Amino acid sequence: MAALDSLSLFTSLGLSEQKARETLKNSALSAQLREAATQAQQTLGSTIDKATGILLYGLASRLRDTRRLSFLVSYIASKKIHTEPQLSAALEYVRSHPLDPIDTVDFERECGVGVIVTPEQIEEAVEAAINRHRPQLLVERYHFNMGLLMGEARAVLKWADGKMIKNEVDMQVLHLLGPKMEADLEKKFKVAKARLEETDRRTAKDVMENGETADQTLSLIEQLRGEALKFHKPGENYKTPGYVVTPHTMNLLKQHLEITGGQVRTRFPPEPNGILHIGHAKAINFNFGYAKANNGICFLRFDDTNPEKEEAKFFTAICDMVAWLGYTPYKVTYASDYFDQLYAWAVELIRRGLAYVCHQRGEELKGHNTLPSPWRDRPMEESLLLFEAMRKGKFSEGEATLRMKLVMEDGKMDPVAYRVKYTPHHRTGDKWCIYPTYDYTHCLCDSIEHITHSLCTKEFQARRSSYFWLCNALDVYCPVQWEYGRLNLHYAVVSKRKILQLVATGAVRDWDDPRLFTLTALRRRGFPPEAINNFCARVGVTVAQTTMEPHLLEACVRDVLNDTAPRAMAVLESLRVIITNFPAAKSLDIQVPNFPADETKGFHQVPFAPIVFIERTDFKEEPEPGFKRLAWGQPVGLRHTGYVIELQHVVKGPSGCVESLEVTCRRADAGEKPKAFIHWVSQPLMCEVRLYERLFQHKNPEDPTEVPGGFLSDLNLASLHVVDAALVDCSVALAKPFDKFQFERLGYFSVDPDSHQGKLVFNRTVTLKEDPGKV
């Protein structure tokens, strides 16, 4: 019977039945908990609430000096100690002060008695912790260690209730990241140790292994400055693992330092046969950023060695995109600038017995296990004559190549250095009918320009041996090639060939279609360059290939536009509203802040007339539970006007569709505050608005296991919705292409270049951070 009474008592204190039964098995603990509960009831004169009961259990289970039981119970029962941190401090205090009497003033100070932590303080502390880790949170999402946020908030608010901190963390993280997605539910590696071991393994294996995985909280410049990546210092190339040292190396490095003065030199070397994409943004930021961070220079060098695929528009677009991202090249150069020197070096290679003219056809050279060329050992004099004949146009395309005598890391034997092409070059015209390959050109152009750090993506790692071999074979300065991981995005294709297919099939308009992830497309959609650079910084300079979710890029876009895009009001699906008791004889001029959070940034003026237009979805005749906008008996406020409207009459057409509403208005301060304030327009401009969604339905549209029918079969047919008759307030009337706005409650929008006199066209850049269904 006594056991049953104790079980009932313990469960009334907040213990689960299982925990209560376990407690009963410990006679000493049971006796102390019963005594604590009895004393607390005497103090309270009523039943014990569960929060107090749990603290009493914590006291009984952890108190060693039973003399202090009554003293501590009195503090708990009177709510002077009401949180777990206070209880822990109290237990520690009595343990470290065994002598009587206890100094109650000192005790209460050490235990936070009387300290009040408000919900606002908790909110601010959690918000500050989240802001400190925001970049990493956006990358790792729900795999981030949320305990870190709670720990930092508790460090600031020592006496705050842990459950309140946890609830606030959960709420703010949900607001930042949105609901969990499928990827968030996947298991994370068990412990951080596994990640560290993986990092160490990659560090030993990869080339950029001398560097470390970038800290997501650092700016890109901080990630690239000084020894952050542990790259070699200019002139100390020989200290790099794998760098080949020859008898000439030290003298060549000495000459190199005399020319450069120890300056860091990088280059961004795109092929001018397509438009740059989001992956190139990382390369641009890395090459230009590393030079800038270390007071160096960066060349923009066009690898124009394939005249068949090069077009003038690509040269222009690449220059534009580099400038758009905020970088200025030290010098714009071309591989073709060095064609004469490259040819002379090819002749020297033949003379040294390190290259030969071969007549194997292209199909015979494909793959990694090709048979050795039957012409590999032909006499040097013969190869010299044949190479000259190639230059003079005596061979047809594919009939002869110049090959270098080496085996690359991937097993490929004797890569091609020169091939015959009779396509006129955009810069050199018909001067050449032989053109060097990337394998031959890349390292030698780096050498000519005295590049200190040749930064390229991981797929070029297999060419590193040919890079070092060729420079050393010719006894010229040899830079160091460093590789980093590519940046890819889910729900996207960036291959030039595949984008051409999308254009050819009419799936997209051109290279700058805002549904693509080319840089011209992102600019047209309204992505600010600062946002793309910030995204690259958050991704960091990693060794491993990185495939990111598009919403992480969009979060960077919102961060920038929230501070830079002035507000305007627009209605996409309009409903006419007539204010029958409009308070003035003519329209009123309403002052609307450009940035409501900072009115020092100015205002714009919009008319407020007896006829306004609202979103059709902001009205319902028969609202569902929770609907807070305009309905019968439910008025709403009109943003920025200071007025509230109330429904009086619904006008319907012959089909029963609502055509307009008649409402009355009153001052907002003349009655009860409405549940919601909605946006509106009056005397508006009619505009076209293009709403974009993902172009593909699956994360990896190029993966045959995910999309067996190929990427063209994975197109999202609802990726573009055009609103022909959207209404926008007149404050945007003078907007120019690429001007950006936040349309209140709708999202961020950018003026499209298709706009013309009398008809503005807007692209939706991204939706607002909030849930689109939120009122």
C-alpha positions, 0 to 999 in steps of 0.5 A, spaced: 500 500 500 505 504 501 509 503 495 502 504 491 502 511 495 509 512 493 508 511 486 502 515 485 506 521 489 512 520 484 508 520 478 504 526 480 511 530 481 512 529 473 515 522 473 513 517 468 511 511 471 517 507 469 521 512 472 517 512 478 518 504 479 525 505 478 526 510 483 522 506 488 527 500 487 532 505 491 530 506 498 534 512 500 532 516 494 525 514 495 525 516 502 529 523 500 524 524 495 518 523 499 521 527 504 522 533 499 515 532 497 512 533 504 516 539 506 514 542 499 507 541 500 507 544 507 510 550 504 506 551 498 499 549 502 497 546 495 499 540 490 506 541 487 506 542 479 510 538 475 516 543 474 517 544 481 516 536 482 522 535 477 526 540 480 525 536 487 527 529 484 533 532 481 535 535 488 533 528 491 537 524 486 543 529 487 544 532 494 549 528 498 548 532 504 541 531 507 542 537 512 541 542 506 534 538 504 530 543 508 534 549 506 534 547 498 526 545 498 524 552 501 527 555 495 524 550 490 517 551 493 517 558 493 520 559 486 526 562 488 530 556 484 525 555 478 530 552 473 535 547 472 541 551 472 539 554 478 539 548 481 545 545 479 548 552 482 545 551 488 547 544 489 554 546 487 554 551 492 552 547 498 557 542 496 563 547 496 560 550 503 559 545 508 560 549 514 554 552 518 551 557 517 550 559 509 551 566 507 544 567 504 546 573 500 552 570 497 548 563 496 542 567 492 547 571 488 551 565 486 544 561 484 541 567 480 535 568 485 531 574 483 534 574 476 529 574 471 530 572 464 525 575 459 522 571 453 525 577 449 532 576 452 532 569 450 529 571 443 535 576 442 541 571 444 538 565 440 538 570 434 545 572 435 547 565 436 544 563 429 547 569 426 554 567 428 553 560 425 548 562 419 552 561 413 554 554 416 547 553 418 544 554 411 549 549 408 548 543 413 541 545 415 538 540 420 545 536 420 548 542 424 549 541 431 543 545 434 546 544 441 552 549 439 546 554 438 543 553 445 550 553 449 552 559 446 545 562 448 546 559 455 553 562 456 549 569 455 543 567 459 546 563 465 539 562 468 535 562 462 530 556 462 533 550 458 527 548 455 525 555 453 532 556 449 531 550 446 524 552 443 526 558 441 532 555 437 527 550 434 522 556 432 528 560 429 531 555 425 525 553 422 523 560 420 530 560 417 531 553 414 523 552 413 521 545 414 525 539 413 526 536 406 528 529 405 536 530 405 535 533 412 532 526 414 538 522 412 543 520 417 549 524 419 556 521 420 556 518 427 561 523 430 565 528 428 571 524 428 569 520 422 569 527 418 576 529 421 579 522 419 576 523 412 579 530 411 585 527 413 585 522 408 583 527 403 589 531 405 594 526 404 591 524 397 589 530 394 593 536 391 590 541 395 591 537 401 596 542 403 590 546 404 584 545 409 577 545 408 574 552 408 571 555 414 564 556 412 564 562 417 570 566 414 569 571 408 572 568 401 578 573 402 579 571 409 579 563 406 584 565 401 589 570 405 596 568 406 597 561 409 590 560 410 590 554 404 598 553 406 600 554 398 607 555 397 610 562 397 612 565 390 619 562 388 618 556 393 615 552 388 620 546 389 617 545 396 610 543 394 609 535 394 610 532 387 613 538 384 619 535 379 626 539 381 631 539 375 638 541 375 635 548 372 629 549 377 633 553 382 636 558 377 629 558 373 625 560 380 631 565 381 629 569 374 622 568 376 622 572 382 626 577 379 621 578 374 615 578 379 618 581 385 615 575 389 608 577 387 602 572 387 600 571 380 594 567 378 589 566 371 582 565 369 583 561 363 576 560 360 574 557 353 571 562 349 566 557 346 560 558 351 557 562 356 560 562 364 555 558 369 555 558 376 561 553 377 565 558 373 563 563 378 567 559 384 573 559 379 573 566 378 572 568 385 578 563 387 583 565 382 581 573 382 580 572 390 586 569 391 590 574 387 586 580 391 587 577 398 595 576 397 596 583 394 597 579 387 594 580 380 590 575 376 590 575 368 584 573 364 586 569 359 582 566 353 584 559 351 582 560 344 585 554 341 579 551 338 577 556 332 571 551 330 567 553 336 569 560 338 564 566 337 565 573 338 559 573 343 562 568 348 569 573 348 564 579 350 560 575 355 565 572 359 569 579 360 562 582 362 561 576 367 568 577 370 566 585 371 559 583 373 562 579 379 566 585 381 573 583 378 578 587 374 583 583 370 590 585 371 591 584 363 586 580 358 591 575 354 589 570 349 593 563 348 593 565 341 598 571 343 603 566 344 602 561 338 609 563 335 613 561 341 608 555 342 610 553 335 618 554 336 617 550 343 614 544 339 620 544 334 625 544 340 621 538 343 622 534 337 629 536 336 630 533 344 627 527 341 620 528 346 615 529 340 613 525 334 609 526 328 603 521 328 598 518 323 593 514 327 586 517 326 582 520 332 578 514 333 585 510 334 587 515 340 580 514 344 581 511 351 586 509 355 589 503 353 591 504 346 596 501 342 603 505 342 604 509 335 607 505 330 611 512 329 613 513 336 620 512 334 621 515 327 627 519 326 627 526 329 629 529 322 623 526 319 618 529 324 621 536 324 620 535 316 613 532 317 611 538 322 613 543 318 609 540 312 603 540 317 604 547 318 604 549 311 597 545 310 600 539 306 596 534 311 588 534 311 585 534 318 586 528 322 591 525 317 597 527 322 598 530 329 604 532 333 604 527 340 609 528 346 612 522 349 609 521 356 604 517 360 599 521 364 596 519 371 590 516 368 594 512 363 593 516 357 599 515 353 603 520 348 597 526 349 597 530 342 600 537 342 598 539 335 592 537 330 591 540 323 584 545 323 583 549 317 578 553 320 580 561 320 582 563 327 578 569 330 584 573 331 590 570 327 586 569 321 589 564 316 596 564 318 595 557 322 592 551 320 595 547 326 593 549 333 595 547 340 591 542 344 590 544 352 595 539 354 600 543 350 598 550 351 596 550 358 602 550 362 606 553 357 602 559 357 602 559 365 610 559 364 610 565 359 606 569 364 610 567 370 603 564 374 605 562 381 599 558 382 595 555 377 588 553 380 584 548 376 578 543 378 579 536 380 578 533 373 585 536 371 589 532 376 590 527 371 594 532 367 598 534 372 604 530 370 604 532 363 604 540 366 610 538 370 613 534 364 612 539 359 615 545 362 621 541 365 622 538 358 623 545 355 627 547 361 622 553 362 619 556 369 614 551 371 609 554 376 605 549 381 598 546 379 593 546 385 586 543 384 580 544 387 573 541 387 568 543 382 561 547 384 555 544 382 547 545 383 542 540 383 536 541 379 541 544 373 545 542 367 551 546 365 554 542 360 554 547 353 552 541 349 546 540 353 544 547 354 544 548 346 540 542 346 535 545 351 535 551 346 534 547 340 528 544 342 525 550 345 525 548 352 529 555 354 529 561 350 537 562 349 543 562 354 540 567 358 534 564 360 532 565 367 531 558 368 538 556 367 544 557 371 549 560 366 551 567 369 548 571 364 541 567 366 542 569 373 543 576 372 537 576 367 533 573 373 535 578 378 541 575 382 545 580 384 553 579 383 554 580 391 550 574 392 553 569 387 560 571 391 557 570 398 555 563 395 561 561 393 564 564 400 559 559 403 561 553 399 568 555 401 575 552 397 574 545 398 578 539 395 571 535 394 566 536 389 561 540 391 553 539 389 549 544 393 541 545 393 539 551 389 535 554 395 542 555 399 544 560 393 537 563 393 538 565 401 544 569 399 540 572 394 535 574 399 540 576 404 543 582 399 536 584 396 533 585 403 538 590 404 538 593 397 531 592 393 526 598 394 519 596 396 513 596 391 506 593 391 504 589 385 497 585 384 498 579 380 491 576 380 487 582 381 480 583 384 477 590 383 475 594 390 470 600 390 470 604 396 463 607 397 465 612 402 472 614 400 474 619 405 476 625 400 474 628 393 480 626 389 485 621 390 490 621 396 498 621 395 500 616 400 508 616 402 510 609 402 517 607 405 522 604 400 525 600 406 520 599 412 525 597 417 529 603 415 525 609 413 532 614 413 532 610 406 527 615 403 520 614 401 516 614 394 509 616 393 503 612 390 496 614 389 490 612 393 483 612 390 476 610 391 478 604 386 483 599 388 485 592 386 487 587 391 490 580 390 484 575 388 486 570 393 486 576 399 478 575 399 474 569 400 466 569 401 466 562 405 473 562 408 476 556 411 478 556 419 485 560 420 483 565 414 485 572 416 484 576 410 478 580 407 471 576 408 464 577 411 465 580 417 472 580 417 475 587 415 482 588 413 487 594 413 490 596 407 498 597 407 501 604 408 494 608 408 492 608 415 485 605 413 481 599 414 476 596 409 470 592 410 466 588 405 459 591 404 457 587 397 460 582 392 458 583 385 458 577 380 458 576 373 453 571 369 457 565 371 457 566 378 465 569 378 466 575 383 468 581 379 468 586 384 467 588 391 464 594 394 467 596 401 467 601 406 473 604 409 475 607 416 481 610 420 485 604 422 485 607 429 478 608 429 476 601 431 479 594 433 485 592 429 484 588 423 487 581 423 491 582 417 494 588 412 494 586 405 497 590 399 494 593 394 494 598 388 491 604 385 491 607 378 497 602 377 501 600 371 499 594 367 506 589 366 508 583 364 510 578 370 514 572 369 514 567 375 519 561 374 520 554 378 525 549 377 527 547 370 527 540 372 523 535 376 529 531 379 535 533 383 540 530 378 537 530 371 543 527 368 543 521 372 540 515 368 539 511 374 534 517 376 532 519 370 532 513 365 529 517 359 535 523 359 535 530 361 530 532 356 525 527 359 525 531 366 523 538 364 518 541 368 512 543 364 510 548 369 517 552 370 515 558 367 508 562 368 507 568 365 502 573 368 500 578 362 496 583 366 499 584 372 498 591 376 504 594 379 504 601 383 506 607 379 513 608 383 516 603 378 514 607 372 522 609 370 525 603 372 530 600 367 533 593 365 536 589 371 533 594 376 530 590 382 524 591 387 521 587 393 514 586 391 511 586 398 508 579 400 510 576 393 517 576 392 523 579 389 523 582 382 527 584 377 526 588 370 527 584 364 531 587 358 525 585 354 521 591 357 519 597 352 516 603 352 509 603 355 510 595 358 515 593 363 516 586 364 519 583 371 522 576 372 521 573 379 528 573 382 526 569 388 520 568 393 520 571 400 523 568 405 517 566 409 512 561 407 508 563 401 502 561 405 503 566 410 499 572 411 
